[in-house]
């Protein structure tokens, strides 16, 4: 599950556009499908008495709407297809939401005295986790019950640092980053019983590291830096360690971690620097640039397909479910960004098909329901929280495989707007910064 949060409170809700166009679906984001009985606003088919309702059958793509404002963003989806994120009100403020196909958008209100809120993750018991923000930009961590009641969490402050939560698992373990005013970033973990723990002491680079995600087994994944990004995993018992580099790539190859599933499989991006490509040290990289990967305990790295054979790849994997479905974003050959999926870690699927609007996918649940957002105006300023059904998308969209392991002779294309975020090393070190860049913050 994927969770997003900015580390700049005063700019937290200053969203602008996805600035570039991308390939996507031709059907309307807002027009319901009259042939689909489970469109938003329609009840799911009832289950047998005493049994929980099954996850809804969703169409290929669904626009989740807003609270009367122009934009909304989805950050996570649980196994029952409950989605959380943030949506604008008519006065431009952002409010956290919980969405279901039967009930639509439900506002998750800020804490008393605050003006905005954001939900960044949701567990299978429908408890949402996120932040509440005051008019002055003060951020408070909060959980919302299944009934929508918000409760502030007693995570203690750290002197000289801004604490930014990034994920919460079903057991209540929360991880995040501490940004120090004098420089440096420390990954941390918190539980109600164990308090706040600084994870940086376990890492090879103690002064710059990030915690991106945590699974229900308590394994934390993230990235440590210091001039060379390296992905790490930290089991619940402690003892963080790097996951290494792909294949025979040089040790200076960069790797970041953005998501982890219950089996400890990790996804993110990896980058071979230009000097190594020029020297011929490319295995298993087809070209320079960032490539999405799936890493499994015991078998290591698998580089995932990109949309086209390009002189420079720009792509990232952000989340992976139990069956190995991966979602993320990739830049197409014309320099635009598109929500991407790799069902069962196979060939890449363009989730938005022929739609010429930019899009981003951030999270995927156990049944292949993905969440993110799509521009509705070509990247000019309006984005809508979007849910995709991977099964439907995989049958409707032609998948494009990555080319052979060589450097293709392709004229470099111009990459701007949200697509350009995938080229920015400092942005792509964490999911928080990645999402902020995608949203134009």
Secondary structure, DSSP 8 states (H G I E B T S, - for coil): ------S-GGGTT------SB----SS-SSS--TT-TTSTTS------TTS--------SEEE---BEEEEEEEEEE-TT--EEEEEEETTS-EEEEEEETTTEEEEE---TT--EEEEEEE-TT--EEEEEE-TT--EEEEEE-TT--EEE------TTEEEEEEEE-TT--EEEEEEETTS-EEEEEEETTTEEEEGGGGSSSTTBEEEEEE-TT--EEEEE-SSS-EEEEE-TT---EE---STT--TT-EEEEEEE-TT--EEEEEEE-HHHHHTT--TT-SSEEEEEEEEETTTEEEE---SS--SEEEEEEEEE-TT--EEEEEE-TTS-EEEEEEGGG-SBEETTTT--B-EEEEEE-TTSEEEEEEESSTTSS-EEEEEEEHHHHHHHS--B----SS----------HHHHGGG-TTGGGSHHHHHHHHTT-
